[in-house]
Amino acid sequence: MTPRLNTGFWVKAYIRMCATRDIPAVVVRHGDDTAGAVLIKLNQFEGGCTVFERSVDLDGNRAWLRATGPQPVLEAEADSFIARQASFDPDLWVVEVESRDGSHLLTDPIL
């Protein structure tokens, strides 16, 4: 089994990495510090929102899924998706990133 960072540590590091590039990122839902799932809401304002969900690919490598589909959606639709996920996962983390140009700094592949 591949060692994994605890979720709280990963979220703090991700937010710090965004801050060093002047990309606003905030925790909007605090999940379980050790093993909670993570959603990243990329808010491009007029360009819509995309929700990324942590996942693994077929080979077991970490990846991100475009949980709201291949194209950005209205913010209300993204928020509705997040609310549904949170309703059955009390350990869920949600981080909102605000970037008009779509910068998100996620380094694992996006599927």
C-alpha positions as CSV (number, residue, x, y, z in Angstrom):
1,M,0.0,0.0,0.0
2,T,1.3,3.5,-0.9
3,P,1.8,5.8,2.0
4,R,-0.6,8.8,1.9
5,L,-0.4,12.2,3.5
6,N,-3.1,12.9,6.1
7,T,-5.9,14.9,4.5
8,G,-5.6,17.9,6.8
9,F,-1.9,18.3,6.1
10,W,-2.5,18.0,2.3
11,V,-5.2,20.6,2.4
12,K,-3.0,23.1,4.3
13,A,-0.1,22.5,1.9
14,Y,-2.4,23.0,-1.1
15,I,-3.8,26.2,0.2
16,R,-0.3,27.5,1.0
17,M,0.9,26.5,-2.5
18,C,-2.0,28.5,-4.0
19,A,-1.2,31.5,-1.8
20,T,2.4,31.6,-3.0
21,R,1.0,32.1,-6.5
22,D,-1.6,34.7,-5.4
23,I,-4.5,32.3,-6.1
24,P,-7.2,32.6,-3.4
25,A,-8.1,29.2,-1.9
26,V,-10.1,28.7,1.3
27,V,-11.5,25.7,3.1
28,V,-15.3,26.0,2.9
29,R,-16.0,22.6,4.6
30,H,-13.6,21.0,7.1
31,G,-13.7,17.2,6.9
32,D,-11.9,14.5,8.8
33,D,-8.2,15.4,9.4
34,T,-6.8,12.0,8.7
35,A,-8.7,10.5,5.9
36,G,-11.5,12.7,4.6
37,A,-12.3,12.9,0.9
38,V,-11.5,16.2,-0.9
39,L,-13.4,18.2,-3.4
40,I,-11.8,21.3,-5.1
41,K,-14.3,23.9,-6.4
42,L,-12.6,25.9,-9.1
43,N,-14.6,29.2,-9.4
44,Q,-13.8,31.0,-12.6
45,F,-16.6,33.6,-11.9
46,E,-18.2,34.4,-15.3
47,G,-16.4,31.3,-16.7
48,G,-18.4,29.0,-14.4
49,C,-17.3,26.4,-11.9
50,T,-15.7,23.0,-12.0
51,V,-15.6,20.6,-9.1
52,F,-12.7,18.2,-9.0
53,E,-12.9,15.0,-6.9
54,R,-9.9,13.1,-5.7
55,S,-9.8,9.6,-7.2
56,V,-7.4,6.9,-8.4
57,D,-6.8,5.8,-12.0
58,L,-7.0,2.2,-13.2
59,D,-3.4,1.6,-12.2
60,G,-4.0,2.8,-8.6
61,N,-2.3,6.2,-9.1
62,R,-3.8,9.4,-7.7
63,A,-5.9,11.5,-10.1
64,W,-8.6,14.1,-10.2
65,L,-12.0,13.6,-11.8
66,R,-14.1,16.5,-13.2
67,A,-17.0,15.6,-11.0
68,T,-19.4,18.2,-12.6
69,G,-18.5,17.2,-16.2
70,P,-16.1,18.3,-18.9
71,Q,-17.3,21.9,-19.1
72,P,-17.7,24.4,-16.3
73,V,-21.2,24.7,-14.8
74,L,-23.1,27.5,-13.1
75,E,-22.0,28.1,-9.5
76,A,-25.4,27.0,-8.2
77,E,-25.0,23.6,-10.0
78,A,-21.5,23.1,-8.5
79,D,-22.8,24.0,-5.0
80,S,-25.7,21.6,-5.4
81,F,-23.3,18.8,-6.4
82,I,-21.2,19.6,-3.3
83,A,-24.2,19.6,-1.0
84,R,-25.3,16.2,-2.3
85,Q,-21.8,14.8,-1.6
86,A,-21.7,16.3,1.8
87,S,-25.1,14.9,2.7
88,F,-23.7,11.3,2.7
89,D,-20.1,12.0,3.6
90,P,-19.6,13.8,6.9
91,D,-15.8,13.6,6.5
92,L,-15.8,15.5,3.2
93,W,-13.4,18.5,2.7
94,V,-14.3,21.3,0.3
95,V,-11.7,23.8,-0.9
96,E,-12.8,26.7,-3.1
97,V,-10.2,28.2,-5.5
98,E,-10.9,31.5,-7.2
99,S,-9.2,31.9,-10.5
100,R,-10.5,33.6,-13.6
101,D,-7.9,32.0,-15.8
102,G,-8.6,28.5,-14.4
103,S,-5.3,28.0,-12.5
104,H,-5.8,25.4,-9.8
105,L,-2.3,23.9,-9.2
106,L,-3.5,20.3,-9.0
107,T,-0.5,18.3,-9.9
108,D,-2.0,14.8,-10.3
109,P,-3.6,13.9,-13.7
110,I,-7.1,15.2,-14.3
111,L,-9.4,12.5,-15.9
